[in-house]
Amino acid sequence: MASRLAEAAELAAKHYEAGPAAYEARVLEIPSLYMSALWLHGHRDVFFPFLEGTQSTVNEDGRFTSRVFDLARKRVRPAAPA
């Protein structure tokens, strides 16, 4: 996990460190969905998932939040009838 986070941090620095916008790096963990991402919080949020299923490489994911909500909806069970 540490090496994958380091890979995400290196990729994020390569793409966003020299840019004009300031970002705050955060680690977002969603244990119930088995997902973790490096989150660059700034004028636009950027996500680099580094722990998710069988993903072999770390890449920026512009659809990360949409995928999180989709997975969460699939896990929600309908309420039992009263």
N, CA, C and O atoms as a printed pandas DataFrame, in Angstrom:
     atom_number atom_name residue_name chain_id  residue_number  x_coord  y_coord  z_coord
0              1         N          MET        A               1    0.825   -1.191    0.000
1              2        CA          MET        A               1    0.000    0.000    0.000
2              3         C          MET        A               1    0.872    1.258    0.000
3              4         O          MET        A               1    0.565    2.231   -0.688
4              5         N          ALA        A               2    1.949    1.232    0.769
5              6        CA          ALA        A               2    2.826    2.404    0.847
6              7         C          ALA        A               2    3.467    2.705   -0.505
7              8         O          ALA        A               2    3.576    3.868   -0.894
8              9         N          SER        A               3    3.887    1.678   -1.216
9             10        CA          SER        A               3    4.521    1.909   -2.519
10            11         C          SER        A               3    3.513    2.446   -3.534
11            12         O          SER        A               3    3.871    3.258   -4.388
12            13         N          ARG        A               4    2.272    2.006   -3.452
13            14        CA          ARG        A               4    1.227    2.510   -4.357
14            15         C          ARG        A               4    0.902    3.974   -4.042
15            16         O          ARG        A               4    0.694    4.771   -4.957
16            17         N          LEU        A               5    0.857    4.326   -2.769
17            18        CA          LEU        A               5    0.633    5.723   -2.384
18            19         C          LEU        A               5    1.796    6.582   -2.868
19            20         O          LEU        A               5    1.582    7.687   -3.365
20            21         N          ALA        A               6    3.014    6.091   -2.729
21            22        CA          ALA        A               6    4.187    6.826   -3.210
22            23         C          ALA        A               6    4.113    7.021   -4.723
23            24         O          ALA        A               6    4.457    8.089   -5.230
24            25         N          GLU        A               7    3.668    6.001   -5.439
25            26        CA          GLU        A               7    3.506    6.093   -6.890
26            27         C          GLU        A               7    2.474    7.170   -7.246
27            28         O          GLU        A               7    2.679    7.950   -8.175
28            29         N          ALA        A               8    1.370    7.206   -6.503
29            30        CA          ALA        A               8    0.334    8.219   -6.728
30            31         C          ALA        A               8    0.887    9.617   -6.440
31            32         O          ALA        A               8    0.612   10.561   -7.182
32            33         N          ALA        A               9    1.661    9.748   -5.368
33            34        CA          ALA        A               9    2.235   11.049   -5.009
34            35         C          ALA        A               9    3.220   11.528   -6.070
35            36         O          ALA        A               9    3.233   12.711   -6.407
36            37         N          GLU        A              10    4.032   10.638   -6.593
37            38        CA          GLU        A              10    4.983   11.011   -7.648
38            39         C          GLU        A              10    4.241   11.456   -8.910
39            40         O          GLU        A              10    4.618   12.446   -9.536
40            41         N          LEU        A              11    3.203   10.736   -9.277
41            42        CA          LEU        A              11    2.420   11.078  -10.457
42            43         C          LEU        A              11    1.727   12.432  -10.273
43            44         O          LEU        A              11    1.711   13.260  -11.185
44            45         N          ALA        A              12    1.157   12.646   -9.088
45            46        CA          ALA        A              12    0.493   13.919   -8.795
46            47         C          ALA        A              12    1.486   15.075   -8.851
47            48         O          ALA        A              12    1.177   16.128   -9.408
48            49         N          ALA        A              13    2.664   14.892   -8.285
49            50        CA          ALA        A              13    3.681   15.946   -8.305
50            51         C          ALA        A              13    4.115   16.247   -9.734
51            52         O          ALA        A              13    4.296   17.406  -10.106
52            53         N          LYS        A              14    4.279   15.214  -10.519
53            54        CA          LYS        A              14    4.697   15.380  -11.915
54            55         C          LYS        A              14    3.700   16.232  -12.705
55            56         O          LYS        A              14    4.093   17.060  -13.526
56            57         N          HIS        A              15    2.406   16.019  -12.448
57            58        CA          HIS        A              15    1.371   16.702  -13.224
58            59         C          HIS        A              15    0.896   18.026  -12.615
59            60         O          HIS        A              15    0.430   18.898  -13.348
60            61         N          TYR        A              16    1.003   18.195  -11.296
61            62        CA          TYR        A              16    0.365   19.349  -10.668
62            63         C          TYR        A              16    1.281   20.218   -9.807
63            64         O          TYR        A              16    0.875   21.310   -9.409
64            65         N          GLU        A              17    2.481   19.780   -9.512
65            66        CA          GLU        A              17    3.349   20.537   -8.613
66            67         C          GLU        A              17    3.752   21.899   -9.186
67            68         O          GLU        A              17    3.805   22.885   -8.451
68            69         N          ALA        A              18    4.033   21.961  -10.473
69            70        CA          ALA        A              18    4.527   23.196  -11.077
70            71         C          ALA        A              18    3.402   24.090  -11.599
71            72         O          ALA        A              18    3.671   25.166  -12.134
72            73         N          GLY        A              19    2.169   23.669  -11.453
73            74        CA          GLY        A              19    1.045   24.451  -11.974
74            75         C          GLY        A              19    0.774   25.686  -11.139
75            76         O          GLY        A              19    1.281   25.819  -10.025
76            77         N          PRO        A              20   -0.032   26.593  -11.685
77            78        CA          PRO        A              20   -0.333   27.839  -10.971
78            79         C          PRO        A              20   -1.295   27.655   -9.792
79            80         O          PRO        A              20   -1.326   28.489   -8.888
80            81         N          ALA        A              21   -2.069   26.586   -9.796
81            82        CA          ALA        A              21   -3.050   26.366   -8.725
82            83         C          ALA        A              21   -2.397   25.653   -7.546
83            84         O          ALA        A              21   -1.501   24.827   -7.716
84            85         N          ALA        A              22   -2.864   25.991   -6.352
85            86        CA          ALA        A              22   -2.369   25.347   -5.133
86            87         C          ALA        A              22   -3.305   24.201   -4.757
87            88         O          ALA        A              22   -4.527   24.335   -4.819
88            89         N          TYR        A              23   -2.719   23.086   -4.369
89            90        CA          TYR        A              23   -3.486   21.921   -3.961
90            91         C          TYR        A              23   -3.040   21.481   -2.580
91            92         O          TYR        A              23   -1.880   21.648   -2.202
92            93         N          GLU        A              24   -3.972   20.922   -1.839
93            94        CA          GLU        A              24   -3.666   20.295   -0.563
94            95         C          GLU        A              24   -3.822   18.794   -0.765
95            96         O          GLU        A              24   -4.889   18.325   -1.162
96            97         N          ALA        A              25   -2.764   18.042   -0.495
97            98        CA          ALA        A              25   -2.805   16.591   -0.672
98            99         C          ALA        A              25   -3.477   15.944    0.534
99           100         O          ALA        A              25   -3.170   16.260    1.684
100          101         N          ARG        A              26   -4.395   15.037    0.244
101          102        CA          ARG        A              26   -5.108   14.294    1.293
102          103         C          ARG        A              26   -5.190   12.832    0.871
103          104         O          ARG        A              26   -5.115   12.519   -0.317
104          105         N          VAL        A              27   -5.342   11.956    1.825
105          106        CA          VAL        A              27   -5.587   10.543    1.524
106          107         C          VAL        A              27   -7.048   10.267    1.857
107          108         O          VAL        A              27   -7.500   10.499    2.979
108          109         N          LEU        A              28   -7.762    9.776    0.882
109          110        CA          LEU        A              28   -9.174    9.444    1.051
110          111         C          LEU        A              28   -9.292    7.927    1.115
111          112         O          LEU        A              28   -8.940    7.229    0.164
112          113         N          GLU        A              29   -9.783    7.426    2.227
113          114        CA          GLU        A              29   -9.980    5.983    2.389
114          115         C          GLU        A              29  -11.468    5.698    2.551
115          116         O          GLU        A              29  -12.155    6.350    3.337
116          117         N          ILE        A              30  -11.952    4.718    1.800
117          118        CA          ILE        A              30  -13.346    4.295    1.881
118          119         C          ILE        A              30  -13.326    2.781    2.118
119          120         O          ILE        A              30  -13.484    2.002    1.178
120          121         N          PRO        A              31  -13.134    2.367    3.370
121          122        CA          PRO        A              31  -12.969    0.942    3.666
122          123         C          PRO        A              31  -14.137    0.076    3.214
123          124         O          PRO        A              31  -13.924   -1.045    2.753
124          125         N          SER        A              32  -15.348    0.562    3.334
125          126        CA          SER        A              32  -16.506   -0.259    2.974
126          127         C          SER        A              32  -16.563   -0.566    1.484
127          128         O          SER        A              32  -17.233   -1.513    1.072
128          129         N          LEU        A              33  -15.865    0.227    0.671
129          130        CA          LEU        A              33  -15.830   -0.007   -0.777
130          131         C          LEU        A              33  -14.455   -0.516   -1.222
131          132         O          LEU        A              33  -14.220   -0.719   -2.413
132          133         N          TYR        A              34  -13.555   -0.719   -0.262
133          134        CA          TYR        A              34  -12.191   -1.188   -0.564
134          135         C          TYR        A              34  -11.492   -0.260   -1.547
135          136         O          TYR        A              34  -10.879   -0.713   -2.514
136          137         N          MET        A              35  -11.588    1.048   -1.291
137          138        CA          MET        A              35  -10.988    2.051   -2.171
138          139         C          MET        A              35  -10.184    3.046   -1.344
139          140         O          MET        A              35  -10.575    3.427   -0.241
140          141         N          SER        A              36   -9.047    3.458   -1.909
141          142        CA          SER        A              36   -8.241    4.531   -1.333
142          143         C          SER        A              36   -7.680    5.354   -2.480
143          144         O          SER        A              36   -7.356    4.818   -3.540
144          145         N          ALA        A              37   -7.567    6.653   -2.266
145          146        CA          ALA        A              37   -7.053    7.527   -3.318
146          147         C          ALA        A              37   -6.272    8.680   -2.713
147          148         O          ALA        A              37   -6.555    9.140   -1.606
148          149         N          LEU        A              38   -5.286    9.133   -3.467
149          150        CA          LEU        A              38   -4.634   10.393   -3.153
150          151         C          LEU        A              38   -5.543   11.468   -3.734
151          152         O          LEU        A              38   -5.873   11.438   -4.920
152          153         N          TRP        A              39   -5.943   12.409   -2.902
153          154        CA          TRP        A              39   -6.894   13.435   -3.300
154          155         C          TRP        A              39   -6.173   14.776   -3.258
155          156         O          TRP        A              39   -5.710   15.201   -2.199
156          157         N          LEU        A              40   -6.076   15.439   -4.396
157          158        CA          LEU        A              40   -5.543   16.791   -4.436
158          159         C          LEU        A              40   -6.740   17.726   -4.363
159          160         O          LEU        A              40   -7.539   17.821   -5.295
160          161         N          HIS        A              41   -6.845   18.414   -3.230
161          162        CA          HIS        A              41   -7.979   19.307   -2.997
162          163         C          HIS        A              41   -7.549   20.728   -3.348
163          164         O          HIS        A              41   -6.570   21.243   -2.808
164          165         N          GLY        A              42   -8.286   21.348   -4.253
165          166        CA          GLY        A              42   -7.970   22.708   -4.660
166          167         C          GLY        A              42   -9.106   23.296   -5.454
167          168         O          GLY        A              42  -10.267   22.965   -5.213
168          169         N          HIS        A              43   -8.794   24.165   -6.400
169          170        CA          HIS        A              43   -9.847   24.789   -7.203
170          171         C          HIS        A              43  -10.645   23.745   -7.962
171          172         O          HIS        A              43  -11.799   23.975   -8.325
172          173         N          ARG        A              44  -10.031   22.609   -8.198
173          174        CA          ARG        A              44  -10.694   21.443   -8.806
174          175         C          ARG        A              44  -10.106   20.235   -8.104
175          176         O          ARG        A              44   -8.886   20.131   -7.977
176          177         N          ASP        A              45  -10.937   19.334   -7.652
177          178        CA          ASP        A              45  -10.454   18.150   -6.963
178          179         C          ASP        A              45   -9.953   17.121   -7.971
179          180         O          ASP        A              45  -10.583   16.875   -8.999
180          181         N          VAL        A              46   -8.802   16.527   -7.653
181          182        CA          VAL        A              46   -8.168   15.538   -8.516
182          183         C          VAL        A              46   -7.922   14.286   -7.677
183          184         O          VAL        A              46   -7.467   14.375   -6.537
184          185         N          PHE        A              47   -8.226   13.120   -8.248
185          186        CA          PHE        A              47   -8.087   11.865   -7.514
186          187         C          PHE        A              47   -7.163   10.898   -8.250
187          188         O          PHE        A              47   -7.231   10.747   -9.469
188          189         N          PHE        A              48   -6.295   10.248   -7.469
189          190        CA          PHE        A              48   -5.412    9.207   -7.969
190          191         C          PHE        A              48   -5.669    7.953   -7.127
191          192         O          PHE        A              48   -5.024    7.767   -6.095
192          193         N          PRO        A              49   -6.599    7.091   -7.551
193          194        CA          PRO        A              49   -6.856    5.874   -6.785
194          195         C          PRO        A              49   -5.590    5.009   -6.751
195          196         O          PRO        A              49   -4.949    4.790   -7.779
196          197         N          PHE        A              50   -5.242    4.522   -5.553
197          198        CA          PHE        A              50   -4.049    3.688   -5.468
198          199         C          PHE        A              50   -4.319    2.333   -4.842
199          200         O          PHE        A              50   -3.448    1.463   -4.846
200          201         N          LEU        A              51   -5.501    2.144   -4.310
201          202        CA          LEU        A              51   -5.847    0.841   -3.749
202          203         C          LEU        A              51   -7.300    0.562   -4.096
203          204         O          LEU        A              51   -8.229    1.082   -3.477
204          205         N          GLU        A              52   -7.458   -0.280   -5.113
205          206        CA          GLU        A              52   -8.808   -0.568   -5.575
206          207         C          GLU        A              52   -8.783   -1.853   -6.389
207          208         O          GLU        A              52   -8.207   -1.895   -7.476
208          209         N          GLY        A              53   -9.397   -2.881   -5.871
209          210        CA          GLY        A              53   -9.507   -4.139   -6.613
210          211         C          GLY        A              53   -8.183   -4.651   -7.118
211          212         O          GLY        A              53   -7.215   -4.747   -6.364
212          213         N          THR        A              54   -8.140   -4.980   -8.397
213          214        CA          THR        A              54   -6.936   -5.552   -8.994
214          215         C          THR        A              54   -6.230   -4.560   -9.917
215          216         O          THR        A              54   -5.454   -4.956  -10.786
216          217         N          GLN        A              55   -6.496   -3.307   -9.730
217          218        CA          GLN        A              55   -5.893   -2.251  -10.534
218          219         C          GLN        A              55   -4.372   -2.386  -10.504
219          220         O          GLN        A              55   -3.778   -2.465   -9.428
220          221         N          SER        A              56   -3.734   -2.412  -11.685
221          222        CA          SER        A              56   -2.297   -2.661  -11.739
222          223         C          SER        A              56   -1.452   -1.390  -11.755
223          224         O          SER        A              56   -0.299   -1.424  -11.325
224          225         N          THR        A              57   -1.986   -0.281  -12.233
225          226        CA          THR        A              57   -1.219    0.964  -12.267
226          227         C          THR        A              57   -2.022    2.089  -11.625
227          228         O          THR        A              57   -3.248    2.029  -11.531
228          229         N          VAL        A              58   -1.309    3.098  -11.195
229          230        CA          VAL        A              58   -1.943    4.276  -10.601
230          231         C          VAL        A              58   -2.088    5.327  -11.691
231          232         O          VAL        A              58   -1.123    5.646  -12.386
232          233         N          ASN        A              59   -3.287    5.861  -11.840
233          234        CA          ASN        A              59   -3.570    6.902  -12.818
234          235         C          ASN        A              59   -4.568    7.890  -12.235
235          236         O          ASN        A              59   -5.313    7.562  -11.312
236          237         N          GLU        A              60   -4.579    9.094  -12.775
237          238        CA          GLU        A              60   -5.596   10.068  -12.400
238          239         C          GLU        A              60   -6.944    9.557  -12.895
239          240         O          GLU        A              60   -7.043    9.013  -13.996
240          241         N          ASP        A              61   -7.972    9.732  -12.084
241          242        CA          ASP        A              61   -9.304    9.248  -12.443
242          243         C          ASP        A              61  -10.311   10.386  -12.324
243          244         O          ASP        A              61  -10.726   10.750  -11.223
244          245         N          GLY        A              62  -10.695   10.937  -13.453
245          246        CA          GLY        A              62  -11.655   12.025  -13.479
246          247         C          GLY        A              62  -13.065   11.603  -13.102
247          248         O          GLY        A              62  -13.911   12.451  -12.818
248          249         N          ARG        A              63  -13.324   10.302  -13.096
249          250        CA          ARG        A              63  -14.658    9.786  -12.759
250          251         C          ARG        A              63  -14.691    9.158  -11.358
251          252         O          ARG        A              63  -15.642    8.453  -11.024
252          253         N          PHE        A              64  -13.683    9.403  -10.556
253          254        CA          PHE        A              64  -13.577    8.731   -9.262
254          255         C          PHE        A              64  -14.815    8.932   -8.397
255          256         O          PHE        A              64  -15.375    7.956   -7.897
256          257         N          THR        A              65  -15.252   10.165   -8.211
257          258        CA          THR        A              65  -16.411   10.395   -7.333
258          259         C          THR        A              65  -17.669    9.748   -7.897
259          260         O          THR        A              65  -18.477    9.214   -7.137
260          261         N          SER        A              66  -17.851    9.784   -9.204
261          262        CA          SER        A              66  -19.014    9.120   -9.811
262          263         C          SER        A              66  -18.968    7.619   -9.555
263          264         O          SER        A              66  -19.988    7.004   -9.246
264          265         N          ARG        A              67  -17.782    7.035   -9.686
265          266        CA          ARG        A              67  -17.655    5.588   -9.452
266          267         C          ARG        A              67  -17.905    5.238   -7.992
267          268         O          ARG        A              67  -18.501    4.203   -7.694
268          269         N          VAL        A              68  -17.449    6.101   -7.075
269          270        CA          VAL        A              68  -17.694    5.862   -5.645
270          271         C          VAL        A              68  -19.193    5.856   -5.368
271          272         O          VAL        A              68  -19.699    4.954   -4.699
272          273         N          PHE        A              69  -19.904    6.858   -5.879
273          274        CA          PHE        A              69  -21.356    6.921   -5.648
274          275         C          PHE        A              69  -22.069    5.737   -6.285
275          276         O          PHE        A              69  -22.999    5.190   -5.693
276          277         N          ASP        A              70  -21.652    5.335   -7.473
277          278        CA          ASP        A              70  -22.267    4.167   -8.131
278          279         C          ASP        A              70  -22.068    2.905   -7.306
279          280         O          ASP        A              70  -23.008    2.137   -7.103
280          281         N          LEU        A              71  -20.834    2.685   -6.826
281          282        CA          LEU        A              71  -20.567    1.496   -6.005
282          283         C          LEU        A              71  -21.349    1.536   -4.696
283          284         O          LEU        A              71  -21.862    0.511   -4.246
284          285         N          ALA        A              72  -21.440    2.711   -4.086
285          286        CA          ALA        A              72  -22.178    2.840   -2.826
286          287         C          ALA        A              72  -23.656    2.530   -3.028
287          288         O          ALA        A              72  -24.271    1.860   -2.198
288          289         N          ARG        A              73  -24.225    3.014   -4.126
289          290        CA          ARG        A              73  -25.637    2.725   -4.400
290          291         C          ARG        A              73  -25.872    1.228   -4.568
291          292         O          ARG        A              73  -26.895    0.708   -4.125
292          293         N          LYS        A              74  -24.949    0.544   -5.193
293          294        CA          LYS        A              74  -25.085   -0.898   -5.398
294          295         C          LYS        A              74  -25.018   -1.656   -4.080
295          296         O          LYS        A              74  -25.604   -2.732   -3.951
296          297         N          ARG        A              75  -24.312   -1.107   -3.105
297          298        CA          ARG        A              75  -24.165   -1.783   -1.814
298          299         C          ARG        A              75  -25.328   -1.527   -0.875
299          300         O          ARG        A              75  -25.541   -2.292    0.066
300          301         N          VAL        A              76  -26.079   -0.473   -1.112
301          302        CA          VAL        A              76  -27.208   -0.142   -0.245
302          303         C          VAL        A              76  -28.318   -1.152   -0.503
303          304         O          VAL        A              76  -28.741   -1.370   -1.638
304          305         N          ARG        A              77  -28.764   -1.744    0.559
305          306        CA          ARG        A              77  -29.842   -2.725    0.449
306          307         C          ARG        A              77  -31.167   -2.033    0.710
307          308         O          ARG        A              77  -31.252   -1.169    1.584
308          309         N          PRO        A              78  -32.200   -2.399   -0.033
309          310        CA          PRO        A              78  -33.505   -1.800    0.240
310          311         C          PRO        A              78  -33.994   -2.184    1.647
311          312         O          PRO        A              78  -33.688   -3.261    2.158
312          313         N          ALA        A              79  -34.736   -1.297    2.232
313          314        CA          ALA        A              79  -35.272   -1.557    3.573
314          315         C          ALA        A              79  -36.235   -2.733    3.533
315          316         O          ALA        A              79  -36.981   -2.912    2.570
316          317         N          ALA        A              80  -36.206   -3.520    4.579
317          318        CA          ALA        A              80  -37.119   -4.669    4.676
318          319         C          ALA        A              80  -38.548   -4.172    4.877
319          320         O          ALA        A              80  -38.777   -3.176    5.563
320          321         N          PRO        A              81  -39.504   -4.871    4.274
321          322        CA          PRO        A              81  -40.915   -4.459    4.457
322          323         C          PRO        A              81  -41.324   -4.544    5.926
323          324         O          PRO        A              81  -40.884   -5.432    6.657
324          325         N          ALA        A              82  -42.159   -3.621    6.337
325          326        CA          ALA        A              82  -42.580   -3.562    7.745
326          327         C          ALA        A              82  -43.656   -4.568    8.048
327          328         O          ALA        A              82  -44.121   -4.651    9.185
